[in-house]
């Protein structure tokens, strides 16, 4: 049987016994009560003809931070780097919100449909997110919840998944697309790295993130082609990578873009993503204020390219391939796009920037084109800029939209880099004094 004795060092007690084979066993206990409980368990096990063995330690419950990290590690296989970066941001925001509410140690059993509703309310009220943004972030957290409930290690620690019902956040976007002339007006009103960025959007119809991650190594100026790498793809078709021909007008434009190395669009922003609000202002300055276009100022170029080519009766499959949409089985599996699709013929139909102005803005040519502006012209332009678009004024006075913008911004005698310009460079008559 088992016996209890004081530990030799005077700290605690020892329980001694012999197992079924006669081997001497001993275990230390911090106090006498614990020693008595252990002696009872040992004697009970021996009476039942079994050796007493310490119970396995209670499995630890994984923390929500561990589950989130495992989820992100697993999603690397299926999500693009940009999407994964967005998920990481949302999960960090969710964990920070939980810690502020419940403290550092967050029990996974707290995850519930009501918690999702509270997080949604916090996003819309405190963070002032739109209903669309808040709903998307809640769906990201629910994706984590659903994944954990189906995981072998985390399923016992997670409550059953219950989806939060949300009201429709916005009406479905109407297929409103800008015309060639409207897109041209926007491109011509840009400067800095926004000009090559908008130019690529207008000629290729690619997504903004794809254009911003293109490199000069992807461009073959001699062959006139662009290789869209698989990692830039979003759809199933694009994840295979593809080579598309470029418009001759775009190649001519790109020939003057300076050193051909590194990023195709030399953006200085750390995340290499354009500012949507600034892009909306550029569209507005060009006179395009349709809400469905302003809601997607970059995707509007994609709609405009597709709609413009369809209006010209271009090959539908060629358009799909150029913008990265999936083809049917015949085109996807059995057709070689290099000669089965009329790709070069299709991109050759894309008009040059400025060549399509007569299509939509012919009625705005109320004055004969002139090559020089007088001081009176400058004053008149500044008066009319509030009533007419800059594209209309540029067509009316025979100058570029950039010149109109410089006049409006009172940068008549300096270009955007701060270098002094002569009056002739800006299309001004040097015989008259500049205004402003």
C-alpha positions in Angstrom: 0.0 0.0 0.0 1.0 3.7 -0.3 2.6 5.7 2.5 3.1 9.4 3.2 6.2 11.0 4.7 7.7 14.4 4.9 10.2 15.4 2.2 13.9 15.3 3.3 14.3 19.0 2.7 11.2 19.8 4.8 9.3 21.2 1.8 6.2 19.2 1.1 5.5 15.5 1.4 6.4 12.3 -0.5 4.0 9.5 -1.4 5.8 6.1 -1.7 4.5 2.8 -3.0 5.4 -0.3 -5.0 3.9 -1.0 -8.4 2.5 -4.4 -9.6 6.0 -5.6 -10.4 7.4 -4.6 -6.9 9.3 -1.6 -8.2 9.6 1.2 -5.6 7.8 4.4 -6.8 7.8 7.9 -5.2 6.1 11.2 -6.0 6.5 14.6 -4.4 3.4 16.7 -3.3 3.3 20.4 -2.2 1.1 19.8 0.8 -0.5 17.0 2.9 -3.9 17.2 1.4 -2.6 16.7 -2.1 -0.5 13.8 -0.8 -3.6 12.1 0.7 -5.5 12.5 -2.6 -2.6 10.9 -4.5 -2.3 8.0 -2.0 -6.0 7.3 -2.5 -5.6 7.2 -6.2 -2.6 5.0 -6.0 -4.2 2.5 -3.6 -7.4 2.4 -5.8 -5.4 1.6 -8.9 -3.4 -1.1 -7.2 -6.7 -2.6 -5.8 -8.0 -2.8 -9.4 -4.8 -4.6 -10.4 -3.4 -1.6 -12.4 -0.3 0.6 -12.0 -1.1 4.2 -11.3 0.2 6.6 -14.0 0.0 10.4 -14.1 -2.9 11.6 -16.3 -2.0 13.2 -19.6 -1.9 17.0 -19.2 -5.0 18.8 -20.3 -4.6 19.9 -23.9 -4.2 23.6 -24.2 -6.8 25.6 -26.0 -5.3 27.4 -29.0 -5.5 31.2 -28.9 -7.3 33.2 -31.5 -4.0 34.7 -32.6 -2.6 31.2 -33.3 -5.8 30.3 -35.3 -5.5 33.5 -37.3 -1.9 32.9 -38.2 -2.6 29.3 -39.2 -5.5 30.5 -41.4 -3.2 33.0 -43.2 -0.5 30.4 -43.6 -3.0 28.0 -45.2 -4.5 30.6 -47.5 -1.2 31.3 -49.1 -2.0 28.4 -51.4 -5.2 29.9 -52.8 -5.1 33.7 -52.3 -3.1 36.2 -54.3 -0.5 38.3 -52.3 -2.7 41.4 -52.5 -5.7 39.6 -51.2 -3.7 37.9 -48.5 -2.4 41.3 -47.4 -5.9 42.6 -47.1 -7.0 39.6 -45.0 -4.0 40.2 -42.7 -5.1 43.8 -42.1 -8.7 42.8 -41.4 -7.7 40.0 -38.9 -5.4 42.4 -37.1 -8.1 45.0 -36.8 -10.5 42.3 -35.5 -8.0 41.1 -32.9 -7.3 44.6 -31.7 -11.0 45.3 -31.3 -11.5 42.0 -29.3 -8.6 42.8 -27.0 -9.9 46.3 -26.3 -13.3 44.7 -25.5 -12.4 41.5 -23.6 -8.7 41.9 -22.6 -5.6 40.0 -23.8 -6.8 36.4 -23.4 -9.6 35.9 -25.9 -11.7 32.7 -25.5 -12.5 31.2 -28.9 -16.0 30.3 -27.5 -16.8 34.0 -27.7 -17.0 33.9 -31.5 -20.7 34.1 -32.3 -23.1 35.7 -34.8 -23.8 38.4 -32.3 -20.1 39.2 -32.1 -20.0 39.6 -35.9 -23.0 42.0 -35.7 -21.2 44.0 -33.0 -18.0 44.1 -35.1 -20.1 45.3 -38.1 -21.7 48.1 -35.9 -18.3 49.2 -34.7 -16.9 49.4 -38.2 -19.8 51.5 -39.4 -20.2 53.8 -36.4 -16.7 54.2 -34.8 -14.5 53.5 -37.8 -17.0 55.2 -40.2 -16.6 52.5 -42.8 -19.2 52.2 -45.6 -21.7 49.4 -45.4 -20.0 47.7 -48.3 -16.5 47.8 -46.6 -17.9 46.7 -43.2 -19.8 43.9 -44.8 -16.7 42.7 -46.7 -14.6 42.7 -43.5 -17.2 40.7 -41.6 -17.3 38.2 -44.4 -13.5 37.9 -44.1 -13.8 37.1 -40.4 -16.6 34.6 -41.2 -14.2 32.9 -43.6 -11.7 32.4 -40.8 -14.5 31.1 -38.5 -15.7 28.6 -41.2 -12.2 27.4 -41.9 -11.4 26.8 -38.2 -14.7 24.8 -37.8 -13.5 22.5 -40.5 -9.9 22.2 -39.2 -8.9 18.9 -37.5 -7.1 20.7 -34.6 -9.3 23.7 -34.1 -12.8 22.2 -34.6 -13.2 21.1 -30.9 -12.5 24.6 -29.7 -14.7 26.6 -32.1 -18.5 27.1 -31.8 -20.7 26.1 -34.7 -20.5 28.5 -37.7 -23.5 30.8 -38.1 -23.6 33.3 -40.9 -24.6 36.9 -40.2 -27.4 38.2 -42.5 -26.6 41.6 -43.9 -28.8 43.9 -45.9 -27.9 44.6 -49.5 -25.2 47.3 -49.3 -25.6 48.9 -52.7 -27.5 48.5 -56.0 -25.9 46.6 -58.7 -23.7 48.7 -60.9 -25.1 49.5 -64.3 -22.9 48.8 -67.3 -22.1 52.5 -67.8 -18.9 52.9 -69.7 -17.0 56.0 -70.8 -16.4 56.7 -74.5 -13.0 56.9 -76.1 -13.3 60.7 -76.1 -14.1 60.8 -72.4 -11.2 58.5 -71.6 -8.9 60.7 -73.7 -10.0 63.8 -71.9 -9.0 62.1 -68.6 -5.7 60.9 -69.8 -4.7 64.2 -71.3 -5.5 66.0 -68.0 -3.0 63.9 -66.0 0.6 64.5 -65.1 3.4 62.7 -63.3 3.2 58.9 -62.9 -0.6 59.1 -63.3 -0.2 59.8 -67.0 1.5 56.5 -67.9 -0.8 54.7 -65.5 -4.0 56.0 -67.1 -2.5 55.5 -70.5 -1.9 51.8 -69.9 -5.4 51.5 -68.5 -6.9 53.1 -71.6 -5.0 51.1 -74.1 -4.9 47.6 -72.4 -8.0 47.4 -70.2 -6.0 45.7 -67.4 -6.8 46.0 -63.8 -5.1 48.8 -61.7 -3.1 46.4 -59.6 -1.9 44.6 -62.7 -0.7 47.8 -64.4 1.0 49.0 -61.2 3.0 45.7 -61.0 4.1 45.5 -64.6 7.8 45.8 -65.2 9.8 46.8 -68.3 11.1 43.2 -68.5 7.5 42.2 -69.3 7.4 44.4 -72.5 9.0 43.4 -75.8 9.1 46.7 -77.7 10.4 45.0 -80.9 7.7 42.3 -81.0 5.1 44.8 -79.7 3.9 42.4 -77.0 3.3 42.5 -73.2 3.7 39.4 -71.0 1.2 39.4 -68.1 2.9 37.2 -65.4 0.8 34.5 -63.7 1.2 36.1 -60.3 -0.6 39.2 -61.7 -3.7 37.2 -62.5 -7.0 37.3 -60.8 -9.3 35.0 -62.8 -8.5 31.3 -63.6 -7.5 32.3 -67.1 -5.1 34.9 -65.9 -3.3 32.7 -63.4 -1.8 30.8 -66.4 -0.1 34.0 -67.6 -0.5 35.3 -71.2 1.1 37.4 -73.8 -0.9 40.0 -75.6 -0.1 42.4 -78.4 0.0 46.1 -77.7 -1.5 48.9 -79.8 0.9 50.6 -82.1 -0.2 53.9 -80.6 0.7 52.7 -77.1 4.1 51.5 -78.3 4.7 54.9 -79.8 3.8 56.6 -76.5 5.9 54.2 -74.5 9.0 54.9 -76.6 9.3 58.3 -74.8 8.9 57.0 -71.3 12.6 57.2 -70.5 14.8 54.5 -69.0 13.4 51.0 -69.7 14.1 49.2 -66.4 12.3 48.5 -63.2 8.6 49.4 -62.8 6.7 50.3 -65.9 4.8 53.0 -63.9 7.3 54.8 -61.6 5.0 55.2 -58.6 6.6 56.4 -55.4 3.8 55.1 -53.1 4.8 52.4 -50.8 1.9 50.1 -51.6 2.1 50.9 -55.3 -1.7 51.5 -55.5 -3.2 54.7 -56.9 -5.3 57.0 -54.8 -9.0 56.4 -55.7 -10.1 59.8 -54.5 -7.5 61.6 -56.6 -8.5 59.6 -59.6 -12.1 60.6 -59.1 -11.1 64.2 -59.0 -9.2 63.8 -62.3 -12.4 62.3 -63.9 -14.4 65.2 -62.5 -12.0 67.9 -63.8 -12.4 66.3 -67.3 -16.1 66.9 -67.0 -17.2 63.2 -66.4 -19.3 63.1 -63.2 -21.5 60.1 -63.8 -21.7 58.3 -60.4 -21.3 54.8 -61.8 -18.0 55.9 -63.4 -16.7 57.8 -60.4 -17.4 54.8 -58.1 -14.8 52.8 -60.1 -12.5 55.4 -61.6 -9.9 52.8 -62.7 -12.2 50.0 -63.7 -14.1 52.5 -65.9 -11.2 52.3 -68.4 -11.7 48.5 -68.6 -15.4 49.0 -69.3 -14.6 51.7 -71.8 -12.1 49.6 -73.8 -14.5 46.6 -74.0 -17.5 48.7 -74.9 -15.5 50.7 -77.5 -14.2 47.6 -79.2 -17.6 45.9 -79.1 -19.1 48.9 -80.8 -16.5 48.5 -83.5 -17.6 44.9 -84.0 -14.2 43.5 -82.8 -13.8 39.8 -82.2 -15.5 38.9 -78.9 -13.1 36.1 -77.9 -10.1 38.4 -78.7 -11.5 41.1 -76.4 -12.0 38.5 -73.6 -8.4 37.2 -74.0 -7.0 40.7 -74.0 -8.7 41.7 -70.7 -8.2 38.3 -69.0 -11.8 36.9 -69.1 -12.3 33.2 -69.4 -13.2 31.7 -72.8 -15.5 28.7 -73.5 -14.1 25.2 -73.7 -13.4 25.5 -77.4 -11.4 28.7 -77.0 -9.8 27.7 -73.6 -8.6 24.2 -74.4 -8.4 23.7 -78.2 -7.5 27.2 -79.5 -4.0 28.7 -79.8 -4.6 32.4 -79.2 -1.5 33.4 -81.0 -3.2 32.7 -84.4 -6.7 31.5 -83.6 -7.8 34.8 -82.2 -7.6 38.1 -84.0 -5.6 39.8 -81.3 -3.4 42.1 -83.4 -6.3 43.1 -85.5 -8.3 43.9 -82.4 -5.6 46.1 -80.7 -5.1 47.9 -84.1 -8.7 49.1 -83.8 -8.0 51.0 -80.6 -7.8 54.7 -81.6 -5.0 56.9 -80.6 -5.5 59.3 -77.7 -7.1 62.4 -79.0 -8.1 60.9 -82.4 -11.6 60.1 -81.1 -12.6 63.5 -79.9 -14.9 64.2 -82.9 -17.0 61.1 -82.0 -18.6 62.7 -78.9 -17.3 66.3 -78.7 -17.8 67.5 -82.2 -20.5 70.0 -81.1 -18.0 71.7 -78.7 -15.8 73.0 -81.5 -17.5 76.4 -81.5 -14.3 78.4 -82.3 -11.6 77.8 -84.9 -8.4 76.2 -83.6 -5.6 78.6 -82.8 -2.0 78.0 -82.0 -1.3 80.9 -79.6 -3.2 82.4 -76.7 -3.4 86.0 -75.8 -3.9 87.6 -72.4 -7.6 88.0 -73.3 -7.9 84.3 -74.1 -6.4 83.4 -70.7 -8.9 85.6 -68.9 -11.7 84.2 -70.9 -10.6 80.6 -70.2 -10.5 81.3 -66.4 -14.1 82.6 -66.7 -15.4 79.7 -68.7 -13.7 76.9 -66.8 -16.6 76.7 -64.3 -19.2 76.2 -67.0 -17.3 74.0 -69.5 -15.0 71.0 -69.2 -11.2 71.5 -69.8 -11.4 69.2 -72.8 -14.0 71.4 -74.4 -11.9 74.5 -73.8 -8.8 72.8 -75.1 -10.6 71.9 -78.3 -12.1 75.4 -78.6 -8.7 77.2 -78.2 -6.6 74.6 -80.1 -4.3 73.8 -77.1 -3.8 70.7 -74.9 -5.7 70.0 -71.8 -2.5 70.3 -69.8 -2.1 74.0 -71.0 -5.7 74.7 -69.8 -4.9 73.1 -66.4 -1.8 75.2 -66.1 -3.8 78.4 -66.8 -6.5 77.5 -64.3 -3.9 76.7 -61.6 -2.1 79.9 -62.4 1.0 78.1 -63.4 1.2 79.8 -66.8 4.9 80.6 -66.6 6.1 77.4 -64.9 5.8 73.7 -65.7 4.9 71.1 -63.1 8.6 70.4 -62.2 9.2 74.1 -61.4 11.4 74.8 -64.4 10.9 78.1 -66.1 9.2 77.8 -69.5 9.1 80.3 -72.4 5.7 81.6 -73.5 5.9 79.6 -76.7 6.2 76.3 -74.9 2.8 76.9 -73.3 1.2 78.2 -76.5 1.1 81.8 -75.2 1.7 84.8 -77.4 5.0 86.3 -76.1 4.0 89.7 -77.3 1.4 90.0 -74.6 1.9 90.0 -70.8 0.8 86.9 -69.0 -2.1 87.2 -66.6 -1.7 86.1 -63.0 
